[in-house]
Amino acid sequence: MRIFKFGGASVKDADGIKNVFDVLQKVGHDDVLIVISAMGKTTNALEIVIKNYFEKSNEFNASLQEVRKYHNQILLDLFENEDHDVFFTVNSHFADLEYFLRSNKSPNYNFVYDQVISFGEIVSTTIVSHYFNEKGLKNNWIDVRNFIKTNATYRDAEVDWEQTQKLISKGIKKKALNITQGFLGSDENNFTTTLGREGSDYTAAIFAYCLSAESVTIWKDVPGVMNADPRYFENAILLNQISYREAIELAFYGATVIHPKTLQPLQKKEIPLYVKSFINPLLPGTSVSKGADLDPKTSCFIIKKNQLLISLSSIDFSFIMEENISEIFALFHQFKMKVSLIQNSAISFSVCIEDKFGNFNDLKAILAKKFKVSYNENVSLYTIRHFTKEAAEMVEKDKEVLLRQLSRETMQVVTKE
């Protein structure tokens, strides 16, 4: 089987969905499983719904209806007959969402988040599946929550591989076109869980691993993996080939083209990953597989914005030892802080972290009891793989450098713009 993943940008409107259909006509659709994200910016829109729900905002109903209206317009653009089954099915999904929001008693934000946010993927795949059927491309619509089982860590769930493997091996029709949702799973009580933002790539890798797939293709609005984000760097170039090891390094440092968890299951079975353009689907794109680390061999630039640079020093000028560092990292884990850079001296310890869940103030209050805490908010972390002097100078130009760290292959710089 081949596994295809189409992100939100590829299905953001009726023309996008028609284009996905055309892509399948060009590259083939036999023995294919397609993983599809929520349409356009639906996940962001549902996050506003959740925020308004918890804040008991007057704008709650309006924000929910905006999501419904957006999908309804796509339906009207795709289907001439408003009596088509798809209208009823999509309406029933939104009725389920509204029922949950009316009846929910849980105050747990992360739990509610996963139950609500999942409707983006459920609705998008429903629309795409019905459209393909309408066009004569028969397919199986699959609820991914019946196949990918996880623990109950809402918003960042861990996969139960043994159970997931059994369900996928037994339940997926290999000689068919299958359509399912990215990003989602379910826990042992069948409540919806999510695999972390941008987790649809990971979903594709999970299916590929469990089905021993021929390949995974991530379809994007770029020609492949670039050596830098074109939004921030001029003259970005296409990478033709990346080894698994190099891709894992790039993902670890924050390259957004490939989700960090995606590569590990693929590497285990040496399943190649292709990143291709849904605008020009016959171009070769980028291959992530066994082979050369990087082709062409060039510096790769990664930027992570809105980071926190925290410096901790001992109040009594004593050394910061392993015991202190262990305690600090236990707190980072407890408060779900993603650590991107570490630097320490005898009496100080600096980290660049991402406060994805907004827990920094609570963490800071605990750290301040034992350490002097200094920090800079909204800093940028630049990582240069295979750096050169010229690459370093380009990144640091006209910026205030707060921290710099070098290893053989990698340079990291924290800057204040």
C-alpha positions as CSV (number, residue, x, y, z in Angstrom):
1,M,0.0,0.0,0.0
2,R,0.9,3.6,-0.4
3,I,0.0,6.2,2.3
4,F,-0.8,9.7,1.2
5,K,-1.3,12.7,3.5
6,F,-3.1,15.9,2.5
7,G,-2.9,18.8,4.9
8,G,-5.4,21.6,5.5
9,A,-4.0,23.9,2.7
10,S,-4.8,21.2,0.1
11,V,-8.5,20.9,1.1
12,K,-9.2,24.5,2.2
13,D,-12.0,25.0,-0.4
14,A,-13.9,23.3,-3.1
15,D,-11.2,23.9,-5.7
16,G,-8.6,22.3,-3.4
17,I,-10.7,19.2,-3.0
18,K,-11.2,19.0,-6.8
19,N,-7.4,19.3,-7.1
20,V,-6.8,16.4,-4.7
21,F,-9.1,14.3,-6.9
22,D,-7.1,15.3,-10.0
23,V,-3.8,14.5,-8.1
24,L,-5.1,10.9,-7.5
25,Q,-6.0,10.6,-11.2
26,K,-2.4,11.4,-12.1
27,V,-0.5,9.4,-9.5
28,G,-2.9,6.5,-9.1
29,H,-5.3,5.5,-6.2
30,D,-5.3,1.7,-6.1
31,D,-4.1,0.3,-2.8
32,V,-3.9,3.7,-1.2
33,L,-4.8,5.0,2.2
34,I,-5.3,8.8,2.4
35,V,-4.9,10.8,5.7
36,I,-6.6,14.2,5.6
37,S,-6.3,17.1,7.9
38,A,-9.0,19.6,8.9
39,M,-9.9,22.1,6.1
40,G,-7.9,25.3,5.9
41,K,-7.7,27.1,9.2
42,T,-10.5,25.0,10.8
43,T,-8.3,23.9,13.7
44,N,-7.6,27.5,14.6
45,A,-11.3,28.4,14.3
46,L,-12.2,25.5,16.6
47,E,-9.6,26.7,19.1
48,I,-11.5,30.0,19.2
49,V,-14.7,28.1,19.8
50,I,-13.1,26.2,22.8
51,K,-11.7,29.5,24.2
52,N,-15.1,31.2,24.0
53,Y,-16.7,28.1,25.5
54,F,-14.5,28.1,28.6
55,E,-14.6,31.9,29.0
56,K,-18.4,31.8,28.6
57,S,-18.0,34.5,25.9
58,N,-21.0,36.1,24.2
59,E,-19.2,35.3,21.0
60,F,-19.3,31.5,21.5
61,N,-22.3,30.8,19.3
62,A,-21.1,33.1,16.6
63,S,-17.7,31.4,16.5
64,L,-19.3,28.0,16.3
65,Q,-21.6,29.1,13.5
66,E,-18.6,30.5,11.5
67,V,-17.1,27.0,11.4
68,R,-20.4,25.5,10.3
69,K,-20.9,28.2,7.6
70,Y,-17.4,27.7,6.2
71,H,-18.0,24.0,5.7
72,N,-21.5,24.6,4.3
73,Q,-20.2,26.9,1.6
74,I,-17.7,24.2,0.5
75,L,-20.6,21.7,0.4
76,L,-22.6,24.1,-1.8
77,D,-19.7,24.6,-4.1
78,L,-19.1,20.9,-4.5
79,F,-22.6,19.4,-4.6
80,E,-25.4,20.7,-6.9
81,N,-28.1,18.8,-5.1
82,E,-28.8,20.0,-1.5
83,D,-30.7,16.8,-0.8
84,H,-27.4,14.9,-1.2
85,D,-26.6,12.6,1.8
86,V,-23.5,14.6,2.6
87,F,-25.5,17.5,3.8
88,F,-27.3,15.3,6.3
89,T,-24.1,13.6,7.4
90,V,-22.2,16.8,8.0
91,N,-25.2,18.4,9.8
92,S,-25.3,15.3,12.1
93,H,-21.6,15.8,12.9
94,F,-22.2,19.4,13.9
95,A,-25.3,18.3,15.9
96,D,-23.0,15.9,17.8
97,L,-20.5,18.7,18.4
98,E,-23.2,21.0,19.7
99,Y,-24.6,18.2,21.9
100,F,-21.2,17.7,23.5
101,L,-20.7,21.4,24.2
102,R,-24.2,21.5,25.8
103,S,-23.9,18.4,27.9
104,N,-20.2,18.4,28.9
105,K,-19.5,18.5,32.6
106,S,-15.7,18.2,32.5
107,P,-13.6,21.2,33.5
108,N,-10.5,19.7,31.9
109,Y,-9.5,22.0,29.1
110,N,-7.2,19.5,27.4
111,F,-10.0,16.8,27.4
112,V,-12.6,19.2,26.0
113,Y,-10.0,20.5,23.4
114,D,-9.6,17.0,22.0
115,Q,-13.3,16.2,21.8
116,V,-14.1,19.4,20.0
117,I,-11.0,19.9,17.8
118,S,-11.5,16.4,16.3
119,F,-14.6,17.5,14.4
120,G,-12.4,19.4,11.9
121,E,-10.9,16.2,10.7
122,I,-14.2,14.2,10.9
123,V,-16.1,16.8,8.8
124,S,-13.3,17.3,6.2
125,T,-12.9,13.6,5.5
126,T,-16.7,13.1,5.3
127,I,-16.9,15.8,2.6
128,V,-13.9,14.5,0.6
129,S,-15.2,10.9,0.8
130,H,-18.6,11.8,-0.5
131,Y,-17.2,14.0,-3.3
132,F,-15.0,11.2,-4.5
133,N,-17.9,8.8,-4.5
134,E,-20.0,11.4,-6.4
135,K,-17.2,11.5,-9.0
136,G,-17.1,7.7,-9.3
137,L,-14.0,7.2,-7.2
138,K,-15.3,4.6,-4.7
139,N,-13.6,4.7,-1.3
140,N,-13.9,3.5,2.3
141,W,-14.4,6.3,4.9
142,I,-12.6,5.1,8.1
143,D,-12.9,6.6,11.6
144,V,-9.3,6.6,12.7
145,R,-10.3,6.5,16.4
146,N,-11.3,2.9,15.9
147,F,-7.7,2.0,14.8
148,I,-5.2,4.2,16.6
149,K,-5.4,3.6,20.3
150,T,-3.5,5.8,22.8
151,N,-3.2,6.7,26.4
152,A,-5.3,9.4,28.0
153,T,-2.8,12.3,27.7
154,Y,-5.1,14.7,25.9
155,R,-3.5,17.0,23.3
156,D,-0.3,15.0,23.2
157,A,-1.3,11.3,23.4
158,E,1.1,8.4,23.2
159,V,0.3,5.5,20.8
160,D,-0.4,2.0,22.1
161,W,1.5,0.3,19.3
162,E,0.5,-3.3,20.1
163,Q,-3.2,-2.6,20.1
164,T,-3.0,-0.2,17.2
165,Q,-1.0,-2.8,15.1
166,K,-3.7,-5.5,15.7
167,L,-6.6,-3.2,14.8
168,I,-5.0,-1.8,11.6
169,S,-3.8,-5.3,10.4
170,K,-7.2,-6.8,10.9
171,G,-9.5,-3.9,9.9
172,I,-8.0,-2.1,6.9
173,K,-8.9,-3.2,3.4
174,K,-5.7,-3.2,1.5
175,K,-7.1,-3.5,-2.0
176,A,-9.1,-0.3,-1.9
177,L,-9.0,3.5,-1.6
178,N,-9.3,4.3,2.1
179,I,-9.9,7.8,3.5
180,T,-9.2,8.6,7.2
181,Q,-8.4,11.5,9.6
182,G,-5.0,12.7,10.7
183,F,-4.1,13.8,14.2
184,L,-6.7,11.7,16.1
185,G,-6.8,8.6,18.2
186,S,-8.9,7.3,21.1
187,D,-8.1,6.1,24.7
188,E,-9.3,3.0,26.4
189,N,-12.7,4.6,27.2
190,N,-13.1,5.6,23.5
191,F,-12.7,9.3,24.2
192,T,-11.0,11.2,21.4
193,T,-7.3,12.0,21.9
194,T,-4.9,14.0,19.6
195,L,-1.3,13.3,18.8
196,G,-0.1,16.9,19.1
197,R,-0.4,19.8,16.6
198,E,0.7,18.8,13.0
199,G,0.2,15.2,14.0
200,S,-1.4,14.1,10.7
201,D,2.1,13.3,9.3
202,Y,2.5,11.0,12.3
203,T,-0.8,9.4,11.6
204,A,0.4,8.6,8.1
205,A,3.6,7.0,9.5
206,I,1.6,4.9,12.0
207,F,-0.5,3.4,9.2
208,A,2.6,2.9,7.1
209,Y,4.4,1.1,9.8
210,C,1.4,-1.2,10.7
211,L,0.7,-2.0,7.1
212,S,4.4,-2.3,6.0
213,A,3.6,0.2,3.3
214,E,5.5,0.8,0.2
215,S,5.9,4.5,0.9
216,V,4.4,7.6,2.5
217,T,3.8,10.8,0.5
218,I,3.1,14.1,2.2
219,W,1.4,16.5,-0.3
220,K,2.2,20.1,0.4
221,D,2.0,23.5,-1.4
222,V,5.8,23.6,-1.7
223,P,7.9,21.6,-4.2
224,G,9.4,19.5,-1.3
225,V,11.7,20.1,1.7
226,M,13.6,23.3,1.4
227,N,16.9,24.1,3.2
228,A,15.1,27.1,4.8
229,D,11.6,28.5,5.3
230,P,11.1,30.8,2.3
231,R,9.0,33.2,4.5
232,Y,12.1,34.1,6.5
233,F,15.1,33.3,4.2
234,E,15.7,34.4,0.6
235,N,17.0,32.0,-2.0
236,A,15.8,28.8,-0.2
237,I,16.7,25.7,-2.3
238,L,15.0,22.3,-2.7
239,L,16.7,19.3,-1.0
240,N,16.4,16.3,-3.3
241,Q,17.4,13.6,-0.8
242,I,17.7,13.5,3.0
243,S,18.7,10.5,5.1
244,Y,16.4,9.4,7.9
245,R,19.1,10.5,10.4
246,E,19.5,13.9,9.0
247,A,15.7,14.4,8.7
248,I,15.3,13.4,12.4
249,E,17.9,16.0,13.3
250,L,16.1,18.7,11.3
251,A,12.8,17.7,12.8
252,F,14.2,17.7,16.3
253,Y,15.5,21.2,15.9
254,G,12.1,22.3,14.7
255,A,11.9,22.0,10.9
256,T,8.1,22.2,10.3
257,V,7.9,20.3,7.0
258,I,8.1,16.9,8.8
259,H,6.6,16.2,12.2
260,P,9.3,15.0,14.7
261,K,7.5,11.7,15.5
262,T,6.9,10.8,11.9
263,L,10.3,9.5,11.0
264,Q,11.0,7.0,13.7
265,P,8.4,4.3,12.7
266,L,9.3,4.8,9.0
267,Q,13.0,4.3,9.7
268,K,12.4,1.1,11.6
269,K,11.0,-0.5,8.4
270,E,13.0,1.6,5.9
271,I,9.8,3.0,4.4
272,P,10.6,5.9,2.2
273,L,8.9,9.3,2.8
274,Y,8.3,11.6,-0.1
275,V,7.4,15.3,0.2
276,K,5.7,16.5,-3.0
277,S,3.7,19.4,-4.4
278,F,0.0,18.9,-4.8
279,I,0.2,21.8,-7.3
280,N,2.8,19.9,-9.5
281,P,2.3,16.3,-8.4
282,L,4.5,14.7,-11.1
283,L,7.6,16.6,-9.9
284,P,10.0,14.3,-7.9
285,G,9.9,16.4,-4.7
286,T,12.1,15.3,-1.8
287,S,12.9,11.8,-0.8
288,V,13.6,10.9,2.9
289,S,15.2,7.5,2.8
290,K,18.4,5.4,3.1
291,G,21.1,7.1,1.2
292,A,23.0,10.4,1.1
293,D,22.6,12.5,4.2
294,L,21.9,15.6,2.2
295,D,21.7,16.3,-1.5
296,P,22.7,18.9,-2.3
297,K,25.1,19.3,0.6
298,T,24.2,22.8,2.0
299,S,23.5,24.7,5.2
300,C,20.0,24.2,6.5
301,F,18.2,26.9,8.5
302,I,15.5,26.4,11.1
303,I,13.8,29.2,13.0
304,K,11.5,28.9,16.1
305,K,9.8,32.1,17.1
306,N,8.1,33.0,20.4
307,Q,10.5,31.1,22.6
308,L,11.5,31.7,26.2
309,L,15.2,32.0,27.2
310,I,15.4,31.2,30.9
311,S,18.6,31.6,33.0
312,L,18.7,30.0,36.5
313,S,21.5,30.8,38.9
314,S,22.1,29.6,42.5
315,I,21.0,32.2,45.1
316,D,24.0,31.4,47.3
317,F,26.6,31.2,44.5
318,S,26.9,27.4,44.9
319,F,27.5,25.2,41.9
320,I,24.5,24.0,39.9
321,M,25.1,20.2,39.9
322,E,23.5,17.1,38.5
323,E,21.0,17.0,41.4
324,N,19.8,20.6,40.6
325,I,19.6,19.9,36.8
326,S,17.6,16.7,37.4
327,E,15.1,18.6,39.6
328,I,14.8,21.4,37.0
329,F,14.1,18.9,34.1
330,A,11.5,17.1,36.3
331,L,9.7,20.5,36.5
332,F,10.0,21.1,32.8
333,H,8.4,17.6,32.2
334,Q,5.7,18.3,34.8
335,F,4.8,21.7,33.1
336,K,5.1,20.3,29.6
337,M,7.9,22.6,28.5
338,K,9.7,21.6,25.3
339,V,13.4,22.3,25.7
340,S,15.3,23.3,22.5
341,L,18.7,24.3,23.8
342,I,20.7,23.9,27.0
343,Q,23.8,25.7,28.2
344,N,25.3,25.6,31.7
345,S,28.2,27.0,33.6
346,A,29.4,26.5,37.2
347,I,26.7,28.7,38.8
348,S,24.1,29.2,36.1
349,F,22.0,27.1,33.8
350,S,20.2,28.5,30.6
351,V,17.5,26.9,28.5
352,C,15.5,27.9,25.5
353,I,12.0,26.5,25.9
354,E,8.6,26.5,24.2
355,D,5.7,27.2,26.5
356,K,3.1,25.4,24.4
357,F,0.5,25.1,27.2
358,G,1.0,28.5,28.8
359,N,2.4,27.1,32.1
360,F,5.5,29.4,32.5
361,N,4.2,31.6,35.3
362,D,3.4,28.6,37.4
363,L,6.8,27.1,36.7
364,K,8.6,30.4,37.4
365,A,6.9,30.6,40.8
366,I,8.3,27.2,41.8
367,L,11.8,27.8,40.3
368,A,12.1,31.2,42.1
369,K,12.0,29.5,45.5
370,K,15.4,27.9,44.8
371,F,17.0,29.9,42.1
372,K,17.4,33.4,40.8
373,V,15.3,33.4,37.6
374,S,16.1,35.7,34.7
375,Y,14.2,35.3,31.4
376,N,13.6,36.9,28.0
377,E,10.2,36.4,26.3
378,N,9.5,36.2,22.6
379,V,13.0,35.4,21.5
380,S,13.9,33.5,18.3
381,L,16.0,30.4,18.2
382,Y,17.9,29.9,14.9
383,T,19.5,26.5,14.2
384,I,21.9,26.0,11.3
385,R,22.8,22.5,10.4
386,H,26.1,22.2,8.5
387,F,26.8,25.8,9.3
388,T,29.5,28.0,7.6
389,K,30.9,31.3,8.7
390,E,28.8,33.0,6.0
391,A,25.6,31.3,7.2
392,A,26.3,32.3,10.8
393,E,26.9,35.9,9.8
394,M,23.7,36.0,7.8
395,V,21.6,34.8,10.7
396,E,23.2,37.2,13.3
397,K,23.1,40.3,11.1
398,D,21.2,43.2,12.7
399,K,20.1,41.1,15.7
400,E,21.0,41.1,19.4
401,V,22.5,37.7,20.2
402,L,21.6,36.5,23.6
403,L,23.2,33.1,23.5
404,R,25.3,31.1,21.0
405,Q,26.2,27.4,21.0
406,L,28.3,25.4,18.5
407,S,28.9,21.7,17.9
408,R,30.6,20.0,15.0
409,E,27.7,20.2,12.6
410,T,25.2,22.5,14.3
411,M,25.1,26.1,15.4
412,Q,22.3,27.5,17.6
413,V,21.7,31.2,18.2
414,V,19.1,32.8,20.5
415,T,18.3,36.4,19.3
416,K,16.2,39.3,20.2
417,E,14.9,40.9,17.0
